[in-house]
Amino acid sequence: MIWTIIGVSAATLTMLSFIPQIMRSYKSKHVKDLSPVMLFQLSLGVSLWIVYGLHRRDPIIIGANSVTLLTLLVLMTMYFKYGRTENKGDGPIFPKK
Amino acid sequence: MIWTIIGVSAATLTMLSFIPQIMRSYKSKHVKDLSPVMLFQLSLGVSLWIVYGLHRRDPIIIGANSVTLLTLLVLMTMYFKYGRTENKGDGPIFPKK
């Protein structure tokens, strides 16, 4: 029982980990410190987890990674929406020292 | 064989997903758009995965989540190091419209 709680807590925390990032980016409208490579790499990774879960017919792998993929798609949409405009007057992404 | 490749690729991509973020933050020295709640929530989540993996004696769960935890600890250290100084003159984290 205790181990089930630990497993479910671990899965829930990691599955929903991008919700705080979505909330912060939504409030600040600033995303330039986020790595788009990280977002893309994670999306590709969890997509492959979903494919693997479908093969294994494992609803936990499919479900958890689908939720994460959904939050990553929201975050990537915000990245491109806010990132397109925010550097006008904010200086370069990699400022000189 | 193909399913093993898909599974290993999925695990590798997600396990190493914070490396691009570490590289970007290291280059730019800017972290204010990152959510510290996300970093903390993920660290707690993968820590519980490690505990769960130890209970299940599953070296894959233990190994993959240990690597992710290590990268998250590096990123959190950078967050506090760069975050402490970067807002001097850069404006507030949540600027007025």
N, CA and C atoms of all chains as a GROMACS GRO file, in nm:
protein
  582
    1MET      N    1   0.082  -0.122   0.000
    1MET     CA    2   0.000   0.000   0.000
    1MET      C    3   0.085   0.127   0.000
    2ILE      N    4   0.182   0.132   0.093
    2ILE     CA    5   0.272   0.248   0.098
    2ILE      C    6   0.348   0.263  -0.034
    3TRP      N    7   0.386   0.149  -0.095
    3TRP     CA    8   0.465   0.155  -0.219
    3TRP      C    9   0.379   0.199  -0.337
    4THR      N   10   0.251   0.163  -0.331
    4THR     CA   11   0.159   0.211  -0.436
    4THR      C   12   0.146   0.362  -0.427
    5ILE      N   13   0.133   0.414  -0.303
    5ILE     CA   14   0.122   0.559  -0.283
    5ILE      C   15   0.248   0.629  -0.334
    6ILE      N   16   0.365   0.572  -0.303
    6ILE     CA   17   0.491   0.632  -0.349
    6ILE      C   18   0.498   0.630  -0.502
    7GLY      N   19   0.461   0.518  -0.563
    7GLY     CA   20   0.463   0.507  -0.709
    7GLY      C   21   0.367   0.604  -0.776
    8VAL      N   22   0.246   0.612  -0.724
    8VAL     CA   23   0.145   0.702  -0.781
    8VAL      C   24   0.186   0.849  -0.762
    9SER      N   25   0.243   0.880  -0.644
    9SER     CA   26   0.290   1.017  -0.619
    9SER      C   27   0.402   1.053  -0.716
   10ALA      N   28   0.496   0.961  -0.735
   10ALA     CA   29   0.608   0.984  -0.828
   10ALA      C   30   0.555   1.011  -0.969
   11ALA      N   31   0.462   0.927  -1.013
   11ALA     CA   32   0.407   0.940  -1.149
   11ALA      C   33   0.331   1.071  -1.165
   12THR      N   34   0.250   1.106  -1.062
   12THR     CA   35   0.168   1.229  -1.071
   12THR      C   36   0.256   1.353  -1.073
   13LEU      N   37   0.357   1.357  -0.984
   13LEU     CA   38   0.446   1.474  -0.977
   13LEU      C   39   0.521   1.495  -1.108
   14THR      N   40   0.576   1.388  -1.165
   14THR     CA   41   0.654   1.405  -1.288
   14THR      C   42   0.563   1.431  -1.409
   15MET      N   43   0.450   1.365  -1.411
   15MET     CA   44   0.354   1.381  -1.522
   15MET      C   45   0.306   1.526  -1.533
   16LEU      N   46   0.283   1.590  -1.418
   16LEU     CA   47   0.226   1.726  -1.416
   16LEU      C   48   0.333   1.834  -1.393
   17SER      N   49   0.459   1.797  -1.415
   17SER     CA   50   0.567   1.889  -1.376
   17SER      C   51   0.573   2.017  -1.460
   18PHE      N   52   0.513   2.017  -1.578
   18PHE     CA   53   0.522   2.138  -1.661
   18PHE      C   54   0.408   2.236  -1.638
   19ILE      N   55   0.312   2.197  -1.554
   19ILE     CA   56   0.202   2.289  -1.522
   19ILE      C   57   0.255   2.418  -1.455
   20PRO      N   58   0.345   2.409  -1.355
   20PRO     CA   59   0.398   2.534  -1.296
   20PRO      C   60   0.472   2.620  -1.399
   21GLN      N   61   0.541   2.555  -1.495
   21GLN     CA   62   0.612   2.631  -1.598
   21GLN      C   63   0.512   2.701  -1.691
   22ILE      N   64   0.405   2.633  -1.725
   22ILE     CA   65   0.300   2.695  -1.808
   22ILE      C   66   0.242   2.816  -1.736
   23MET      N   67   0.215   2.802  -1.606
   23MET     CA   68   0.156   2.912  -1.530
   23MET      C   69   0.252   3.031  -1.523
   24ARG      N   70   0.380   3.003  -1.500
   24ARG     CA   71   0.478   3.112  -1.492
   24ARG      C   72   0.490   3.184  -1.627
   25SER      N   73   0.503   3.105  -1.735
   25SER     CA   74   0.518   3.165  -1.868
   25SER      C   75   0.393   3.242  -1.908
   26TYR      N   76   0.276   3.191  -1.870
   26TYR     CA   77   0.151   3.259  -1.902
   26TYR      C   78   0.143   3.394  -1.832
   27LYS      N   79   0.185   3.396  -1.704
   27LYS     CA   80   0.180   3.521  -1.627
   27LYS      C   81   0.283   3.622  -1.677
   28SER      N   82   0.405   3.576  -1.701
   28SER     CA   83   0.513   3.670  -1.733
   28SER      C   84   0.519   3.704  -1.881
   29LYS      N   85   0.464   3.618  -1.967
   29LYS     CA   86   0.476   3.632  -2.114
   29LYS      C   87   0.621   3.634  -2.159
   30HIS      N   88   0.709   3.580  -2.076
   30HIS     CA   89   0.851   3.573  -2.111
   30HIS      C   90   0.895   3.428  -2.114
   31VAL      N   91   0.962   3.390  -2.222
   31VAL     CA   92   1.002   3.249  -2.236
   31VAL      C   93   1.147   3.234  -2.282
   32LYS      N   94   1.219   3.347  -2.297
   32LYS     CA   95   1.346   3.336  -2.369
   32LYS      C   96   1.453   3.256  -2.296
   33ASP      N   97   1.439   3.234  -2.165
   33ASP     CA   98   1.538   3.153  -2.094
   33ASP      C   99   1.511   3.003  -2.107
   34LEU      N  100   1.395   2.967  -2.163
   34LEU     CA  101   1.365   2.825  -2.182
   34LEU      C  102   1.441   2.772  -2.303
   35SER      N  103   1.484   2.647  -2.295
   35SER     CA  104   1.552   2.584  -2.407
   35SER      C  105   1.451   2.516  -2.498
   36PRO      N  106   1.438   2.561  -2.625
   36PRO     CA  107   1.347   2.495  -2.718
   36PRO      C  108   1.393   2.353  -2.750
   37VAL      N  109   1.525   2.329  -2.740
   37VAL     CA  110   1.577   2.192  -2.764
   37VAL      C  111   1.525   2.099  -2.656
   38MET      N  112   1.525   2.147  -2.529
   38MET     CA  113   1.470   2.067  -2.420
   38MET      C  114   1.324   2.031  -2.448
   39LEU      N  115   1.244   2.132  -2.488
   39LEU     CA  116   1.102   2.108  -2.512
   39LEU      C  117   1.082   2.007  -2.625
   40PHE      N  118   1.162   2.022  -2.732
   40PHE     CA  119   1.147   1.931  -2.846
   40PHE      C  120   1.194   1.790  -2.810
   41GLN      N  121   1.310   1.783  -2.742
   41GLN     CA  122   1.365   1.652  -2.704
   41GLN      C  123   1.270   1.576  -2.611
   42LEU      N  124   1.212   1.648  -2.513
   42LEU     CA  125   1.116   1.586  -2.421
   42LEU      C  126   0.990   1.539  -2.495
   43SER      N  127   0.942   1.623  -2.587
   43SER     CA  128   0.821   1.586  -2.662
   43SER      C  129   0.845   1.460  -2.746
   44LEU      N  130   0.962   1.455  -2.809
   44LEU     CA  131   0.997   1.337  -2.888
   44LEU      C  132   1.008   1.215  -2.795
   45GLY      N  133   1.073   1.234  -2.680
   45GLY     CA  134   1.091   1.125  -2.584
   45GLY      C  135   0.959   1.070  -2.532
   46VAL      N  136   0.868   1.158  -2.488
   46VAL     CA  137   0.741   1.107  -2.435
   46VAL      C  138   0.653   1.050  -2.546
   47SER      N  139   0.669   1.102  -2.670
   47SER     CA  140   0.596   1.043  -2.783
   47SER      C  141   0.640   0.898  -2.806
   48LEU      N  142   0.771   0.876  -2.797
   48LEU     CA  143   0.822   0.738  -2.812
   48LEU      C  144   0.776   0.650  -2.696
   49TRP      N  145   0.766   0.710  -2.575
   49TRP     CA  146   0.711   0.635  -2.461
   49TRP      C  147   0.567   0.592  -2.490
   50ILE      N  148   0.489   0.681  -2.552
   50ILE     CA  149   0.349   0.647  -2.584
   50ILE      C  150   0.345   0.531  -2.684
   51VAL      N  151   0.432   0.538  -2.789
   51VAL     CA  152   0.440   0.430  -2.888
   51VAL      C  153   0.477   0.298  -2.819
   52TYR      N  154   0.577   0.307  -2.729
   52TYR     CA  155   0.623   0.189  -2.656
   52TYR      C  156   0.510   0.134  -2.566
   53GLY      N  157   0.437   0.226  -2.502
   53GLY     CA  158   0.324   0.187  -2.416
   53GLY      C  159   0.213   0.120  -2.494
   54LEU      N  160   0.187   0.170  -2.617
   54LEU     CA  161   0.085   0.107  -2.703
   54LEU      C  162   0.126  -0.035  -2.738
   55HIS      N  163   0.255  -0.053  -2.768
   55HIS     CA  164   0.307  -0.186  -2.800
   55HIS      C  165   0.293  -0.280  -2.680
   56ARG      N  166   0.326  -0.226  -2.560
   56ARG     CA  167   0.317  -0.307  -2.439
   56ARG      C  168   0.175  -0.315  -2.382
   57ARG      N  169   0.084  -0.242  -2.445
   57ARG     CA  170  -0.056  -0.232  -2.397
   57ARG      C  171  -0.060  -0.195  -2.249
   58ASP      N  172   0.023  -0.095  -2.215
   58ASP     CA  173   0.032  -0.052  -2.075
   58ASP      C  174  -0.037   0.084  -2.059
   59PRO      N  175  -0.159   0.084  -2.000
   59PRO     CA  176  -0.235   0.209  -1.991
   59PRO      C  177  -0.167   0.317  -1.905
   60ILE      N  178  -0.083   0.275  -1.808
   60ILE     CA  179  -0.013   0.373  -1.724
   60ILE      C  180   0.090   0.450  -1.807
   61ILE      N  181   0.171   0.376  -1.883
   61ILE     CA  182   0.273   0.442  -1.968
   61ILE      C  183   0.204   0.533  -2.070
   62ILE      N  184   0.097   0.482  -2.133
   62ILE     CA  185   0.026   0.561  -2.234
   62ILE      C  186  -0.035   0.686  -2.171
   63GLY      N  187  -0.106   0.668  -2.060
   63GLY     CA  188  -0.177   0.779  -1.996
   63GLY      C  189  -0.086   0.888  -1.944
   64ALA      N  190   0.015   0.848  -1.864
   64ALA     CA  191   0.105   0.947  -1.803
   64ALA      C  192   0.178   1.027  -1.910
   65ASN      N  193   0.228   0.958  -2.012
   65ASN     CA  194   0.305   1.029  -2.115
   65ASN      C  195   0.216   1.113  -2.206
   66SER      N  196   0.090   1.074  -2.222
   66SER     CA  197  -0.003   1.155  -2.301
   66SER      C  198  -0.030   1.288  -2.232
   67VAL      N  199  -0.048   1.283  -2.099
   67VAL     CA  200  -0.069   1.408  -2.023
   67VAL      C  201   0.054   1.498  -2.035
   68THR      N  202   0.172   1.440  -2.017
   68THR     CA  203   0.296   1.519  -2.028
   68THR      C  204   0.309   1.578  -2.168
   69LEU      N  205   0.279   1.499  -2.272
   69LEU     CA  206   0.290   1.549  -2.409
   69LEU      C  207   0.196   1.667  -2.431
   70LEU      N  208   0.076   1.656  -2.376
   70LEU     CA  209  -0.023   1.764  -2.389
   70LEU      C  210   0.030   1.893  -2.327
   71THR      N  211   0.086   1.884  -2.205
   71THR     CA  212   0.140   2.005  -2.139
   71THR      C  213   0.259   2.060  -2.218
   72LEU      N  214   0.340   1.971  -2.276
   72LEU     CA  215   0.455   2.017  -2.354
   72LEU      C  216   0.410   2.087  -2.481
   73LEU      N  217   0.302   2.040  -2.542
   73LEU     CA  218   0.250   2.105  -2.663
   73LEU      C  219   0.198   2.245  -2.630
   74VAL      N  220   0.132   2.258  -2.514
   74VAL     CA  221   0.085   2.390  -2.469
   74VAL      C  222   0.206   2.482  -2.449
   75LEU      N  223   0.310   2.430  -2.382
   75LEU     CA  224   0.429   2.510  -2.352
   75LEU      C  225   0.503   2.550  -2.481
   76MET      N  226   0.509   2.460  -2.577
   76MET     CA  227   0.577   2.493  -2.704
   76MET      C  228   0.498   2.598  -2.781
   77THR      N  229   0.366   2.590  -2.776
   77THR     CA  230   0.282   2.693  -2.841
   77THR      C  231   0.309   2.829  -2.778
   78MET      N  232   0.316   2.831  -2.642
   78MET     CA  233   0.345   2.956  -2.572
   78MET      C  234   0.485   3.004  -2.605
   79TYR      N  235   0.581   2.912  -2.617
   79TYR     CA  236   0.719   2.949  -2.647
   79TYR      C  237   0.724   3.025  -2.780
   80PHE      N  238   0.655   2.973  -2.881
   80PHE     CA  239   0.661   3.037  -3.012
   80PHE      C  240   0.578   3.165  -3.015
   81LYS      N  241   0.468   3.165  -2.941
   81LYS     CA  242   0.382   3.284  -2.937
   81LYS      C  243   0.454   3.401  -2.867
   82TYR      N  244   0.506   3.378  -2.748
   82TYR     CA  245   0.569   3.485  -2.671
   82TYR      C  246   0.710   3.515  -2.722
   83GLY      N  247   0.781   3.409  -2.766
   83GLY     CA  248   0.920   3.424  -2.808
   83GLY      C  249   0.935   3.510  -2.932
   84ARG      N  250   0.831   3.513  -3.016
   84ARG     CA  251   0.838   3.587  -3.142
   84ARG      C  252   0.848   3.737  -3.120
   85THR      N  253   0.789   3.785  -3.009
   85THR     CA  254   0.780   3.929  -2.990
   85THR      C  255   0.868   3.981  -2.876
   86GLU      N  256   0.907   3.894  -2.781
   86GLU     CA  257   0.961   3.948  -2.657
   86GLU      C  258   1.101   4.007  -2.669
   87ASN      N  259   1.174   3.978  -2.777
   87ASN     CA  260   1.310   4.032  -2.784
   87ASN      C  261   1.319   4.169  -2.848
   88LYS      N  262   1.204   4.225  -2.887
   88LYS     CA  263   1.205   4.360  -2.941
   88LYS      C  264   1.227   4.459  -2.827
   89GLY      N  265   1.351   4.501  -2.808
   89GLY     CA  266   1.381   4.599  -2.704
   89GLY      C  267   1.429   4.537  -2.574
   90ASP      N  268   1.428   4.406  -2.568
   90ASP     CA  269   1.472   4.341  -2.444
   90ASP      C  270   1.619   4.301  -2.451
   91GLY      N  271   1.681   4.329  -2.564
   91GLY     CA  272   1.821   4.291  -2.580
   91GLY      C  273   1.833   4.150  -2.634
   92PRO      N  274   1.953   4.110  -2.672
   92PRO     CA  275   1.973   3.978  -2.732
   92PRO      C  276   1.953   3.866  -2.630
   93ILE      N  277   1.928   3.746  -2.681
   93ILE     CA  278   1.909   3.632  -2.593
   93ILE      C  279   2.038   3.604  -2.516
   94PHE      N  280   2.151   3.616  -2.584
   94PHE     CA  281   2.279   3.594  -2.517
   94PHE      C  282   2.353   3.727  -2.508
   95PRO      N  283   2.330   3.804  -2.404
   95PRO     CA  284   2.389   3.937  -2.395
   95PRO      C  285   2.540   3.928  -2.375
   96LYS      N  286   2.610   4.028  -2.430
   96LYS     CA  287   2.754   4.036  -2.403
   96LYS      C  288   2.773   4.077  -2.257
   97LYS      N  289   2.882   4.032  -2.199
   97LYS     CA  290   2.907   4.062  -2.057
   97LYS      C  291   2.926   4.213  -2.035
   98MET      N  292   1.317  -0.648  -3.122
   98MET     CA  293   1.439  -0.566  -3.138
   98MET      C  294   1.402  -0.418  -3.162
   99ILE      N  295   1.309  -0.394  -3.257
   99ILE     CA  296   1.268  -0.257  -3.286
   99ILE      C  297   1.205  -0.193  -3.162
  100TRP      N  298   1.132  -0.273  -3.083
  100TRP     CA  299   1.065  -0.219  -2.964
  100TRP      C  300   1.164  -0.187  -2.854
  101THR      N  301   1.272  -0.266  -2.849
  101THR     CA  302   1.379  -0.235  -2.753
  101THR      C  303   1.444  -0.102  -2.789
  102ILE      N  304   1.467  -0.082  -2.919
  102ILE     CA  305   1.529   0.044  -2.966
  102ILE      C  306   1.438   0.162  -2.933
  103ILE      N  307   1.307   0.144  -2.958
  103ILE     CA  308   1.212   0.252  -2.927
  103ILE      C  309   1.211   0.282  -2.776
  104GLY      N  310   1.208   0.178  -2.695
  104GLY     CA  311   1.206   0.195  -2.549
  104GLY      C  312   1.332   0.263  -2.498
  105VAL      N  313   1.448   0.217  -2.547
  105VAL     CA  314   1.575   0.275  -2.503
  105VAL      C  315   1.587   0.420  -2.551
  106SER      N  316   1.541   0.447  -2.674
  106SER     CA  317   1.544   0.585  -2.725
  106SER      C  318   1.456   0.675  -2.640
  107ALA      N  319   1.335   0.628  -2.609
  107ALA     CA  320   1.242   0.705  -2.525
  107ALA      C  321   1.306   0.736  -2.390
  108ALA      N  322   1.364   0.635  -2.327
  108ALA     CA  323   1.425   0.652  -2.195
  108ALA      C  324   1.544   0.749  -2.201
  109THR      N  325   1.628   0.733  -2.304
  109THR     CA  326   1.747   0.818  -2.316
  109THR      C  327   1.708   0.964  -2.340
  110LEU      N  328   1.614   0.987  -2.433
  110LEU     CA  329   1.571   1.124  -2.464
  110LEU      C  330   1.513   1.194  -2.342
  111THR      N  331   1.426   1.127  -2.267
  111THR     CA  332   1.362   1.192  -2.152
  111THR      C  333   1.461   1.205  -2.036
  112MET      N  334   1.545   1.104  -2.018
  112MET     CA  335   1.643   1.106  -1.908
  112MET      C  336   1.741   1.224  -1.922
  113LEU      N  337   1.781   1.253  -2.047
  113LEU     CA  338   1.882   1.357  -2.071
  113LEU      C  339   1.819   1.489  -2.117
  114SER      N  340   1.688   1.506  -2.093
  114SER     CA  341   1.619   1.621  -2.153
  114SER      C  342   1.661   1.755  -2.093
  115PHE      N  343   1.723   1.756  -1.974
  115PHE     CA  344   1.759   1.885  -1.915
  115PHE      C  345   1.901   1.930  -1.951
  116ILE      N  346   1.973   1.846  -2.024
  116ILE     CA  347   2.108   1.885  -2.069
  116ILE      C  348   2.101   2.010  -2.160
  117PRO      N  349   2.011   2.014  -2.261
  117PRO     CA  350   2.003   2.137  -2.343
  117PRO      C  351   1.968   2.261  -2.259
  118GLN      N  352   1.884   2.244  -2.157
  118GLN     CA  353   1.848   2.357  -2.072
  118GLN      C  354   1.968   2.404  -1.989
  119ILE      N  355   2.046   2.309  -1.939
  119ILE     CA  356   2.169   2.344  -1.865
  119ILE      C  357   2.264   2.421  -1.956
  120MET      N  358   2.280   2.375  -2.081
  120MET     CA  359   2.371   2.441  -2.174
  120MET      C  360   2.323   2.583  -2.206
  121ARG      N  361   2.192   2.598  -2.227
  121ARG     CA  362   2.140   2.731  -2.258
  121ARG      C  363   2.157   2.827  -2.139
  122SER      N  364   2.121   2.778  -2.020
  122SER     CA  365   2.132   2.863  -1.901
  122SER      C  366   2.278   2.897  -1.871
  123TYR      N  367   2.368   2.803  -1.896
  123TYR     CA  368   2.510   2.827  -1.871
  123TYR      C  369   2.563   2.935  -1.965
  124LYS      N  370   2.521   2.928  -2.093
  124LYS     CA  371   2.567   3.026  -2.192
  124LYS      C  372   2.509   3.164  -2.164
  125SER      N  373   2.379   3.168  -2.136
  125SER     CA  374   2.312   3.299  -2.126
  125SER      C  375   2.324   3.362  -1.986
  126LYS      N  376   2.346   3.279  -1.885
  126LYS     CA  377   2.346   3.323  -1.744
  126LYS      C  378   2.211   3.385  -1.704
  127HIS      N  379   2.107   3.351  -1.779
  127HIS     CA  380   1.974   3.402  -1.748
  127HIS      C  381   1.880   3.284  -1.720
  128VAL      N  382   1.808   3.291  -1.610
  128VAL     CA  383   1.721   3.179  -1.572
  128VAL      C  384   1.583   3.226  -1.527
  129LYS      N  385   1.557   3.358  -1.536
  129LYS     CA  386   1.437   3.408  -1.468
  129LYS      C  387   1.305   3.358  -1.528
  130ASP      N  388   1.307   3.308  -1.654
  130ASP     CA  389   1.183   3.256  -1.711
  130ASP      C  390   1.155   3.111  -1.670
  131LEU      N  391   1.253   3.047  -1.605
  131LEU     CA  392   1.231   2.909  -1.559
  131LEU      C  393   1.146   2.910  -1.433
  132SER      N  394   1.063   2.808  -1.420
  132SER     CA  395   0.980   2.796  -1.300
  132SER      C  396   1.053   2.714  -1.193
  133PRO      N  397   1.086   2.775  -1.077
  133PRO     CA  398   1.151   2.698  -0.971
  133PRO      C  399   1.058   2.589  -0.915
  134VAL      N  400   0.926   2.613  -0.923
  134VAL     CA  401   0.830   2.511  -0.877
  134VAL      C  402   0.841   2.386  -0.965
  135MET      N  403   0.855   2.408  -1.098
  135MET     CA  404   0.874   2.295  -1.189
  135MET      C  405   0.999   2.216  -1.150
  136LEU      N  406   1.109   2.287  -1.128
  136LEU     CA  407   1.235   2.219  -1.094
  136LEU      C  408   1.222   2.140  -0.964
  137PHE      N  409   1.157   2.201  -0.863
  137PHE     CA  410   1.142   2.135  -0.734
  137PHE      C  411   1.046   2.014  -0.745
  138GLN      N  412   0.934   2.036  -0.815
  138GLN     CA  413   0.834   1.929  -0.831
  138GLN      C  414   0.894   1.808  -0.904
  139LEU      N  415   0.969   1.836  -1.012
  139LEU     CA  416   1.033   1.728  -1.087
  139LEU      C  417   1.137   1.655  -1.002
  140SER      N  418   1.214   1.731  -0.925
  140SER     CA  419   1.317   1.669  -0.841
  140SER      C  420   1.255   1.577  -0.736
  141LEU      N  421   1.145   1.626  -0.676
  141LEU     CA  422   1.073   1.543  -0.580
  141LEU      C  423   1.016   1.418  -0.649
  142GLY      N  424   0.958   1.438  -0.768
  142GLY     CA  425   0.900   1.326  -0.843
  142GLY      C  426   1.002   1.219  -0.878
  143VAL      N  427   1.116   1.260  -0.936
  143VAL     CA  428   1.216   1.159  -0.974
  143VAL      C  429   1.281   1.096  -0.850
  144SER      N  430   1.289   1.171  -0.739
  144SER     CA  431   1.340   1.112  -0.614
  144SER      C  432   1.248   0.999  -0.567
  145LEU      N  433   1.116   1.024  -0.576
  145LEU     CA  434   1.022   0.919  -0.537
  145LEU      C  435   1.030   0.800  -0.634
  146TRP      N  436   1.056   0.829  -0.763
  146TRP     CA  437   1.077   0.719  -0.860
  146TRP      C  438   1.198   0.635  -0.819
  147ILE      N  439   1.303   0.700  -0.772
  147ILE     CA  440   1.424   0.626  -0.729
  147ILE      C  441   1.389   0.536  -0.609
  148VAL      N  442   1.314   0.592  -0.512
  148VAL     CA  443   1.272   0.514  -0.394
  148VAL      C  444   1.188   0.394  -0.439
  149TYR      N  445   1.095   0.422  -0.531
  149TYR     CA  446   1.009   0.315  -0.584
  149TYR      C  447   1.093   0.209  -0.658
  150GLY      N  448   1.190   0.254  -0.736
  150GLY     CA  449   1.279   0.163  -0.809
  150GLY      C  450   1.362   0.077  -0.716
  151LEU      N  451   1.407   0.136  -0.604
  151LEU     CA  452   1.484   0.059  -0.505
  151LEU      C  453   1.397  -0.051  -0.446
  152HIS      N  454   1.270  -0.015  -0.416
  152HIS     CA  455   1.176  -0.114  -0.363
  152HIS      C  456   1.152  -0.227  -0.462
  153ARG      N  457   1.137  -0.187  -0.592
  153ARG     CA  458   1.111  -0.289  -0.696
  153ARG      C  459   1.240  -0.357  -0.744
  154ARG      N  460   1.353  -0.311  -0.693
  154ARG     CA  461   1.485  -0.359  -0.738
  154ARG      C  462   1.496  -0.355  -0.890
  155ASP      N  463   1.457  -0.239  -0.946
  155ASP     CA  464   1.457  -0.222  -1.092
  155ASP      C  465   1.569  -0.125  -1.130
  156PRO      N  466   1.679  -0.178  -1.184
  156PRO     CA  467   1.795  -0.092  -1.214
  156PRO      C  468   1.766   0.015  -1.320
  157ILE      N  469   1.669  -0.012  -1.408
  157ILE     CA  470   1.636   0.087  -1.513
  157ILE      C  471   1.570   0.210  -1.448
  158ILE      N  472   1.471   0.186  -1.362
  158ILE     CA  473   1.402   0.296  -1.294
  158ILE      C  474   1.502   0.374  -1.209
  159ILE      N  475   1.586   0.300  -1.133
  159ILE     CA  476   1.684   0.367  -1.047
  159ILE      C  477   1.783   0.449  -1.129
  160GLY      N  478   1.839   0.387  -1.234
  160GLY     CA  479   1.944   0.452  -1.313
  160GLY      C  480   1.894   0.575  -1.387
  161ALA      N  481   1.782   0.559  -1.461
  161ALA     CA  482   1.731   0.669  -1.543
  161ALA      C  483   1.695   0.789  -1.455
  162ASN      N  484   1.627   0.763  -1.344
  162ASN     CA  485   1.584   0.873  -1.258
  162ASN      C  486   1.700   0.937  -1.181
  163SER      N  487   1.805   0.859  -1.155
  163SER     CA  488   1.923   0.915  -1.088
  163SER      C  489   1.993   1.015  -1.180
  164VAL      N  490   2.003   0.979  -1.309
  164VAL     CA  491   2.065   1.071  -1.406
  164VAL      C  492   1.983   1.200  -1.415
  165THR      N  493   1.850   1.186  -1.425
  165THR     CA  494   1.764   1.304  -1.434
  165THR      C  495   1.777   1.390  -1.307
  166LEU      N  496   1.780   1.325  -1.190
  166LEU     CA  497   1.792   1.400  -1.064
  166LEU      C  498   1.923   1.479  -1.061
  167LEU      N  499   2.029   1.416  -1.109
  167LEU     CA  500   2.160   1.483  -1.113
  167LEU      C  501   2.154   1.609  -1.200
  168THR      N  502   2.094   1.598  -1.319
  168THR     CA  503   2.085   1.715  -1.408
  168THR      C  504   1.996   1.823  -1.345
  169LEU      N  505   1.891   1.781  -1.275
  169LEU     CA  506   1.802   1.878  -1.209
  169LEU      C  507   1.874   1.951  -1.096
  170LEU      N  508   1.960   1.879  -1.023
  170LEU     CA  509   2.036   1.943  -0.915
  170LEU      C  510   2.132   2.047  -0.972
  171VAL      N  511   2.195   2.014  -1.087
  171VAL     CA  512   2.283   2.110  -1.154
  171VAL      C  513   2.202   2.234  -1.194
  172LEU      N  514   2.085   2.210  -1.254
  172LEU     CA  515   2.001   2.321  -1.301
  172LEU      C  516   1.950   2.407  -1.185
  173MET      N  517   1.915   2.344  -1.073
  173MET     CA  518   1.868   2.421  -0.957
  173MET      C  519   1.982   2.506  -0.899
  174THR      N  520   2.103   2.449  -0.896
  174THR     CA  521   2.219   2.526  -0.849
  174THR      C  522   2.239   2.649  -0.938
  175MET      N  523   2.230   2.629  -1.071
  175MET     CA  524   2.244   2.740  -1.164
  175MET      C  525   2.131   2.841  -1.145
  176TYR      N  526   2.010   2.792  -1.121
  176TYR     CA  527   1.895   2.881  -1.101
  176TYR      C  528   1.920   2.977  -0.985
  177PHE      N  529   1.972   2.924  -0.874
  177PHE     CA  530   1.993   3.009  -0.758
  177PHE      C  531   2.116   3.098  -0.776
  178LYS      N  532   2.217   3.045  -0.845
  178LYS     CA  533   2.339   3.123  -0.868
  178LYS      C  534   2.310   3.242  -0.962
  179TYR      N  535   2.251   3.218  -1.075
  179TYR     CA  536   2.226   3.324  -1.173
  179TYR      C  537   2.105   3.409  -1.134
  180GLY      N  538   2.006   3.345  -1.073
  180GLY     CA  539   1.882   3.416  -1.040
  180GLY      C  540   1.902   3.523  -0.935
  181ARG      N  541   2.004   3.505  -0.848
  181ARG     CA  542   2.029   3.598  -0.740
  181ARG      C  543   2.072   3.735  -0.791
  182THR      N  544   2.142   3.738  -0.905
  182THR     CA  545   2.200   3.864  -0.952
  182THR      C  546   2.133   3.920  -1.076
  183GLU      N  547   2.061   3.837  -1.153
  183GLU     CA  548   2.025   3.883  -1.288
  183GLU      C  549   1.918   3.990  -1.293
  184ASN      N  550   1.842   4.010  -1.184
  184ASN     CA  551   1.737   4.110  -1.194
  184ASN      C  552   1.779   4.252  -1.158
  185LYS      N  553   1.909   4.269  -1.129
  185LYS     CA  554   1.958   4.404  -1.104
  185LYS      C  555   1.966   4.480  -1.236
  186GLY      N  556   1.864   4.560  -1.265
  186GLY     CA  557   1.868   4.639  -1.387
  186GLY      C  558   1.797   4.575  -1.504
  187ASP      N  559   1.753   4.454  -1.487
  187ASP     CA  560   1.685   4.384  -1.596
  187ASP      C  561   1.535   4.402  -1.588
  188GLY      N  562   1.488   4.471  -1.488
  188GLY     CA  563   1.344   4.488  -1.472
  188GLY      C  564   1.286   4.374  -1.391
  189PRO      N  565   1.162   4.390  -1.351
  189PRO     CA  566   1.097   4.289  -1.267
  189PRO      C  567   1.070   4.160  -1.345
  190ILE      N  568   1.055   4.052  -1.272
  190ILE     CA  569   1.027   3.924  -1.336
  190ILE      C  570   0.892   3.930  -1.408
  191PHE      N  571   0.796   3.995  -1.347
  191PHE     CA  572   0.665   4.007  -1.410
  191PHE      C  573   0.642   4.154  -1.446
  192PRO      N  574   0.689   4.198  -1.562
  192PRO     CA  575   0.679   4.339  -1.597
  192PRO      C  576   0.534   4.380  -1.620
  193LYS      N  577   0.504   4.507  -1.590
  193LYS     CA  578   0.372   4.560  -1.623
  193LYS      C  579   0.361   4.573  -1.773
  194LYS      N  580   0.242   4.560  -1.825
  194LYS     CA  581   0.221   4.570  -1.971
  194LYS      C  582   0.255   4.710  -2.022
   0.00000   0.00000   0.00000
